[in-house]
Every structure is written in structure tokens, then in C-alpha cells.
Amino acid sequence: MAEKRVPDFLVVGHQKCGTTALHLMLRSHPQIFVPEVKEPRYFAFDMRSRFGAKEAPGRPLTLDGYLSLFDAARAEQRIGEVSPQYLRSLLAAERIAEVAPDVRLIAILREPASYLRSWHLQMVASNVETQTDFRKAIALEDARSKGKRIPRNCHQPGALLYSQHVRYVEQLRRYHARFSPENLLVLIYDDFRDDNDACMRRVLQFLGVDDTVPVPAVQTRPVRAVRAGALHRLADAARTARRNPQGGSALGRTLNALTPDALRSDAFRSHWRRLVYSSPAPPDQQLMLELRRRFEPEVHALSEYLGRDLVTLWGYDDGQPAADQ
């Protein structure tokens, strides 16, 4: 039996910074193999479910199972995966270094306030966050850090400790402490969004593959705002049960069993989406300004750490909220 390969590269984060698009674009390059399932997050041992880790398709719990994700790769392909949880995990950098000390790592960072607003929308849409008001959700951080006010469906409470996500310098230092500087590529979300071709060429060069191969840009769907939380949770339970009949909830299985065929039509689903979801409301500019003042020291520290003027790029030099990104 051939010896299993360890990853040549990992996209370590952050979420809501283009990692889904990057996952899909990397998969389209013939010299790269990325598993179809995004976010195996094997190395983030400290971010496994508080209800007990369970083996799931594409998310193995053993090293052998993890390395098996790359079995279908051709010998000449560079192999890797995308788990944006790794950047904020306290343990992932150390675990990765033990298994793949020469791995190449890609991190993507985004202006803190806009990133956290987008992350909050995602958590609500994913039925993890029950507090739909962003300001109130931020205010719950202290209680949640003590194990209180955690939503029932939240498997990993750290996901809702919003301000901890943007400890960028601390996160990068964990990786620089264990890997050579040339093994870590730090991208800025604005570059990935505004000049995707140039950014992807930089990524492909970093990975040592042909950067002249056309890689079509991918536009992911924006997160929808939840208008009716109870209906959203019912739909989520039914959807989870359809995808995983054995692991879904009894409520989800019951809903699917009782739903007549007429309610499964495209027309009904379109009406349902309009009823339950909406485009996100404009950001609360006062709250965004407060967050930017709160995170200004981090942006200054990151600018110095990376040797790039993110203070100006992200508008922290004028004291005004940045346009929603």
C-alpha cells in the first residue's frame, strides 16, 4: 500500500474573506487537488463540537482518515485543503507543524468591523446565532465567554465570541512561531475581491504551479438576512434531515414525512424564501464606528506586523466607518 501523503498547502482562514471562492478556484486548476468537501478542520482539535465529536463525511477524526481525503490525487498534483477555522484555533498551528512541517499556508484577512458583521449574518443564517441584532450579539460576548447565553444549536461557542476572531497579529504569530516566513502567504480580502486575477496568480506562484493556467473567477452568493427565525429553524431542521436521515433531528424527519409534494415545488420554495429571508439591512453606522474605534489598535499593529498600510486602506485614518464590504 502506498504511503499516504500529507498536504502541500492549507488555506487556514479567515471565514467570510473569500475562502469558499478560493476553494472552488483551486479545485479548477489541473495541477492542484483539493477535496470536494470544504472545511475538514481536522487540526482544529479545540474547535470540535461541545456535544462530542462525531465522524462525518469529509470531516474525519483520525489522521489516517484525514490523509485519506487526498487518496484520489494524482502523484504530480499539489494537494491541500481549505479550513478557515485553523487561523483562530489555538492548537491548529502546532498540530499542523507536527504532521506537515513544510506545508505552505494561506491566510486571508479582512477589515475587522465588516468581517464581524458578515460573520454574524452567517451565524444567524446557519442557525447557530439566535440573536439577530448585531449590537446585542456583540454585547453577549462576556456572558458567552463564561458559558452562558449560548444557543442550543451552537456546537462551538467560540464561534460567537466575535471580537476574538480579529486578533490578527496573535493568530499570525502562532504560525510564524512554527513555520518559516516564506511558508506563510497573507492576503488581504480587498485585493482578492478587487483584483482577483492578480491575487490568484500570486497564490498559484506561491504553491509552485503554473500560474498561466486560466482559473475562472467564482462569485459566491451573499448571505441572506433571516426575516422569520422560527420558520428558518424549521426549514434548517428539515434540510439537515434530508441530507443526513440518520443524523437529522426527529423534528426534521417528521417535517419531511408530513410535507406534501405540492410544498416541495420550486414555486413554493421561491415564495418561502421571500417570506423567510431578505437582503441584509444597511449596517448600523454608529455601531460600525464604535467597532472600528475598538479595533483600531489591532489594525495599527497588523499594519506594522505585515509592513503594509492597512490603516489607510481600511479607512482607519479618517475615523469614519468603511463602506460595507
ZIJOVEN-V617316 format. One record per residue. N is the residue number from 1. PHI is phi in radians with two decimals (none if undefined). PSI is psi in whole degrees, -180 to 180 (NA if undefined). NEAR is the number of other C-alpha atoms within 8 Angstrom. Layout:
n: <N & N>
phi: <PHI & PHI>
psi: <PSI & PSI>
near: <NEAR & NEAR>
This chain:
n: <1 & 2 & 3 & 4 & 5 & 6 & 7 & 8 & 9 & 10 & 11 & 12 & 13 & 14 & 15 & 16 & 17 & 18 & 19 & 20 & 21 & 22 & 23 & 24 & 25 & 26 & 27 & 28 & 29 & 30 & 31 & 32 & 33 & 34 & 35 & 36 & 37 & 38 & 39 & 40 & 41 & 42 & 43 & 44 & 45 & 46 & 47 & 48 & 49 & 50 & 51 & 52 & 53 & 54 & 55 & 56 & 57 & 58 & 59 & 60 & 61 & 62 & 63 & 64 & 65 & 66 & 67 & 68 & 69 & 70 & 71 & 72 & 73 & 74 & 75 & 76 & 77 & 78 & 79 & 80 & 81 & 82 & 83 & 84 & 85 & 86 & 87 & 88 & 89 & 90 & 91 & 92 & 93 & 94 & 95 & 96 & 97 & 98 & 99 & 100 & 101 & 102 & 103 & 104 & 105 & 106 & 107 & 108 & 109 & 110 & 111 & 112 & 113 & 114 & 115 & 116 & 117 & 118 & 119 & 120 & 121 & 122 & 123 & 124 & 125 & 126 & 127 & 128 & 129 & 130 & 131 & 132 & 133 & 134 & 135 & 136 & 137 & 138 & 139 & 140 & 141 & 142 & 143 & 144 & 145 & 146 & 147 & 148 & 149 & 150 & 151 & 152 & 153 & 154 & 155 & 156 & 157 & 158 & 159 & 160 & 161 & 162 & 163 & 164 & 165 & 166 & 167 & 168 & 169 & 170 & 171 & 172 & 173 & 174 & 175 & 176 & 177 & 178 & 179 & 180 & 181 & 182 & 183 & 184 & 185 & 186 & 187 & 188 & 189 & 190 & 191 & 192 & 193 & 194 & 195 & 196 & 197 & 198 & 199 & 200 & 201 & 202 & 203 & 204 & 205 & 206 & 207 & 208 & 209 & 210 & 211 & 212 & 213 & 214 & 215 & 216 & 217 & 218 & 219 & 220 & 221 & 222 & 223 & 224 & 225 & 226 & 227 & 228 & 229 & 230 & 231 & 232 & 233 & 234 & 235 & 236 & 237 & 238 & 239 & 240 & 241 & 242 & 243 & 244 & 245 & 246 & 247 & 248 & 249 & 250 & 251 & 252 & 253 & 254 & 255 & 256 & 257 & 258 & 259 & 260 & 261 & 262 & 263 & 264 & 265 & 266 & 267 & 268 & 269 & 270 & 271 & 272 & 273 & 274 & 275 & 276 & 277 & 278 & 279 & 280 & 281 & 282 & 283 & 284 & 285 & 286 & 287 & 288 & 289 & 290 & 291 & 292 & 293 & 294 & 295 & 296 & 297 & 298 & 299 & 300 & 301 & 302 & 303 & 304 & 305 & 306 & 307 & 308 & 309 & 310 & 311 & 312 & 313 & 314 & 315 & 316 & 317 & 318 & 319 & 320 & 321 & 322 & 323 & 324 & 325>
phi: <none & -1.16 & -1.19 & -1.24 & -1.58 & -1.68 & -1.06 & -1.45 & -2.66 & -2.43 & -1.63 & -1.70 & 2.46 & -1.61 & -1.22 & 1.07 & -2.23 & 1.71 & -1.20 & -1.15 & -1.09 & -1.10 & -0.97 & -1.19 & -1.22 & -1.10 & -1.11 & -1.46 & -1.50 & -1.16 & -1.65 & -2.20 & -2.08 & -2.23 & -0.96 & -1.08 & -1.37 & -1.45 & 1.21 & -1.08 & 0.78 & -1.03 & -1.36 & -1.52 & -1.05 & -1.41 & -2.05 & -1.39 & -1.02 & -1.21 & -1.61 & 1.79 & -1.21 & -2.25 & -1.13 & -2.43 & -0.96 & 1.44 & -2.29 & -1.25 & -1.81 & -1.93 & -1.11 & -1.08 & -1.13 & -1.11 & -1.14 & -1.18 & -1.06 & -1.81 & -1.05 & -1.41 & -1.23 & -1.35 & -1.02 & -1.49 & -1.45 & -1.40 & -2.01 & -2.99 & -2.64 & -2.11 & -2.32 & -1.18 & -1.28 & -1.06 & -1.19 & -1.66 & -1.20 & -1.38 & -1.95 & -1.06 & -1.01 & -1.13 & -1.14 & -1.10 & -1.08 & -1.18 & -1.62 & -2.40 & -1.14 & -1.82 & -1.12 & -1.69 & -2.18 & -2.16 & -2.07 & -2.19 & -2.06 & -2.34 & -0.87 & -0.98 & -1.13 & -1.18 & -1.07 & -1.20 & -1.08 & -1.13 & -1.13 & -1.08 & -1.01 & -1.15 & -1.14 & -1.16 & -1.13 & -1.49 & 1.12 & -1.78 & -1.73 & -1.71 & -1.57 & -1.38 & -1.49 & -1.05 & -1.05 & -1.19 & -1.13 & -1.07 & -1.17 & -1.45 & -0.99 & -1.08 & -1.09 & -1.20 & -1.14 & -1.76 & 1.47 & -1.86 & 1.02 & -1.60 & -1.04 & -1.01 & -1.52 & -1.49 & -1.32 & -2.27 & -0.98 & -1.05 & -1.09 & -1.77 & -1.62 & -0.97 & -1.14 & -1.22 & -1.16 & -1.87 & -1.50 & -1.06 & -1.13 & -1.02 & -1.13 & -1.16 & -1.10 & -1.05 & -1.41 & -1.15 & -1.26 & -2.11 & -2.30 & -1.10 & -0.97 & -1.26 & -1.61 & -2.11 & -1.84 & -1.84 & -1.80 & -1.89 & -0.94 & -1.02 & -1.17 & -1.11 & -1.38 & -1.52 & -2.41 & -1.09 & -1.06 & -1.11 & -1.15 & -1.19 & -1.06 & -1.10 & -1.10 & -1.14 & -1.10 & -1.07 & -1.46 & 1.32 & -2.06 & -1.16 & -1.52 & -1.62 & -1.21 & -1.09 & -2.12 & -1.03 & -1.16 & -2.07 & -1.89 & -1.47 & -1.30 & -1.18 & -1.21 & -1.54 & -1.45 & -1.52 & -1.56 & -2.20 & -1.08 & -1.12 & -1.16 & -1.07 & -1.18 & -1.11 & -1.10 & -1.15 & -1.09 & -1.16 & -1.12 & -1.09 & -1.17 & -1.19 & -1.29 & -2.43 & -0.97 & -1.38 & -1.68 & -1.21 & -1.33 & -1.08 & -1.08 & -1.09 & -1.14 & -1.14 & -1.03 & -1.14 & -1.20 & -1.62 & -1.36 & -1.19 & -1.01 & -1.08 & -1.50 & -1.78 & -1.24 & -1.09 & -1.12 & -1.16 & -1.11 & -1.11 & -1.12 & -1.07 & -1.08 & -1.17 & -1.29 & -1.61 & -2.14 & -2.67 & -1.20 & -1.04 & -1.18 & -0.97 & -1.12 & -1.24 & -1.11 & -1.15 & -1.13 & -1.08 & -1.14 & -1.08 & -1.17 & -1.14 & -1.15 & -1.15 & -1.71 & -1.01 & -1.03 & -1.15 & -1.16 & -1.10 & -1.13 & -1.17 & -1.01 & -1.19 & -1.14 & -1.59 & 1.18 & -2.41 & -1.40 & -1.43 & -1.04 & -1.31 & -0.99 & -1.64 & 1.31 & -1.45 & -1.59 & -1.98 & 1.25 & -1.96 & -1.08 & -1.28 & -1.03 & -1.05 & -1.95>
psi: <132 & 143 & 137 & 146 & 148 & 159 & 143 & -27 & 157 & 136 & 112 & -5 & -179 & 165 & 157 & 28 & 20 & 9 & -32 & -45 & -42 & -41 & -49 & -38 & -40 & -38 & -23 & -9 & 128 & -20 & 7 & 139 & 123 & 130 & 149 & -39 & 123 & 149 & 58 & -33 & 36 & -42 & -11 & 69 & -33 & 0 & 21 & 164 & 138 & -12 & 7 & 128 & 138 & 140 & 134 & 155 & 125 & -4 & 70 & 158 & -11 & 156 & -41 & -42 & -39 & -49 & -23 & -18 & -21 & 9 & -31 & -4 & 146 & 155 & -34 & -6 & 146 & 135 & 146 & -179 & 169 & 109 & 90 & -6 & -21 & -32 & -37 & -4 & 139 & -17 & -19 & -44 & -45 & -44 & -41 & -44 & -32 & -36 & -40 & 75 & -19 & 12 & 149 & 140 & 139 & 124 & 144 & 128 & 149 & 153 & 127 & -48 & -45 & -36 & -48 & -35 & -45 & -39 & -40 & -45 & -41 & -42 & -38 & -46 & -29 & 4 & 32 & -42 & 127 & -15 & 105 & -16 & 118 & -44 & -44 & -35 & -42 & -40 & -18 & -5 & -44 & -47 & -42 & -30 & -18 & 11 & 13 & 159 & 31 & 125 & 149 & -38 & 6 & 104 & -29 & 93 & -28 & -22 & -25 & 8 & 78 & -49 & -23 & -20 & -27 & 31 & 65 & -47 & -44 & -43 & -45 & -36 & -34 & -37 & -39 & -24 & -19 & -11 & 153 & 146 & -35 & -9 & -2 & 119 & 120 & 117 & 155 & 132 & -38 & -40 & -43 & -36 & -42 & -29 & 71 & -39 & -50 & -39 & -41 & -36 & -40 & -42 & -47 & -39 & -41 & -36 & -7 & 32 & 172 & 113 & 3 & -9 & 126 & 129 & 103 & 136 & 149 & 130 & 110 & 156 & 137 & 153 & 135 & 149 & 143 & 120 & -38 & 98 & -43 & -44 & -37 & -42 & -36 & -45 & -39 & -41 & -42 & -42 & -43 & -41 & -34 & -39 & -34 & 81 & -33 & -34 & -12 & 165 & 161 & -37 & -45 & -43 & -39 & -44 & -44 & -39 & -32 & -9 & 117 & 158 & -33 & -29 & 2 & 1 & 158 & -37 & -44 & -41 & -37 & -43 & -41 & -45 & -39 & -33 & -40 & -30 & 162 & 170 & 145 & 141 & 156 & 147 & 150 & 105 & -33 & -43 & -42 & -39 & -41 & -42 & -39 & -38 & -38 & -39 & 4 & -43 & -36 & -40 & -41 & -44 & -40 & -40 & -44 & -40 & -42 & -12 & 36 & 139 & 83 & -18 & -46 & -45 & -42 & 7 & 24 & -1 & -9 & -1 & 14 & 152 & 140 & 154 & 143 & 134 & NA>
near: <2 & 3 & 4 & 7 & 6 & 8 & 12 & 11 & 13 & 13 & 13 & 13 & 17 & 13 & 9 & 8 & 11 & 11 & 14 & 8 & 11 & 9 & 12 & 9 & 12 & 11 & 12 & 9 & 11 & 7 & 9 & 13 & 15 & 12 & 10 & 5 & 6 & 11 & 10 & 12 & 10 & 10 & 10 & 13 & 8 & 7 & 9 & 10 & 8 & 8 & 5 & 6 & 8 & 5 & 7 & 6 & 5 & 8 & 11 & 12 & 10 & 6 & 8 & 6 & 9 & 12 & 12 & 8 & 9 & 12 & 7 & 5 & 8 & 6 & 4 & 5 & 10 & 12 & 13 & 14 & 14 & 14 & 13 & 13 & 14 & 13 & 13 & 10 & 11 & 7 & 10 & 12 & 14 & 8 & 9 & 10 & 12 & 7 & 7 & 10 & 8 & 8 & 11 & 11 & 11 & 13 & 13 & 13 & 12 & 10 & 7 & 9 & 10 & 12 & 11 & 11 & 10 & 10 & 10 & 10 & 12 & 9 & 10 & 14 & 12 & 7 & 11 & 11 & 13 & 8 & 8 & 9 & 6 & 9 & 7 & 8 & 10 & 10 & 7 & 9 & 11 & 7 & 9 & 13 & 9 & 6 & 8 & 7 & 7 & 8 & 8 & 5 & 6 & 9 & 10 & 9 & 11 & 7 & 6 & 8 & 12 & 10 & 8 & 7 & 9 & 8 & 9 & 10 & 10 & 7 & 10 & 9 & 8 & 9 & 10 & 10 & 6 & 9 & 11 & 7 & 6 & 5 & 10 & 13 & 10 & 8 & 10 & 9 & 11 & 7 & 10 & 12 & 8 & 6 & 8 & 10 & 7 & 7 & 10 & 10 & 10 & 9 & 8 & 11 & 10 & 8 & 9 & 6 & 10 & 8 & 9 & 5 & 6 & 6 & 9 & 6 & 8 & 8 & 5 & 6 & 4 & 4 & 9 & 10 & 12 & 12 & 8 & 9 & 9 & 6 & 8 & 11 & 9 & 9 & 8 & 10 & 12 & 13 & 9 & 12 & 15 & 11 & 7 & 8 & 9 & 5 & 6 & 13 & 9 & 6 & 8 & 16 & 13 & 8 & 9 & 10 & 6 & 6 & 8 & 6 & 6 & 6 & 8 & 9 & 8 & 6 & 6 & 10 & 10 & 8 & 8 & 8 & 8 & 8 & 9 & 12 & 11 & 10 & 6 & 7 & 5 & 4 & 7 & 6 & 7 & 6 & 8 & 12 & 11 & 8 & 9 & 12 & 8 & 7 & 10 & 9 & 7 & 11 & 11 & 10 & 9 & 11 & 12 & 9 & 8 & 6 & 6 & 7 & 8 & 10 & 11 & 8 & 7 & 8 & 11 & 12 & 6 & 5 & 8 & 7 & 9 & 7 & 4 & 5 & 3>
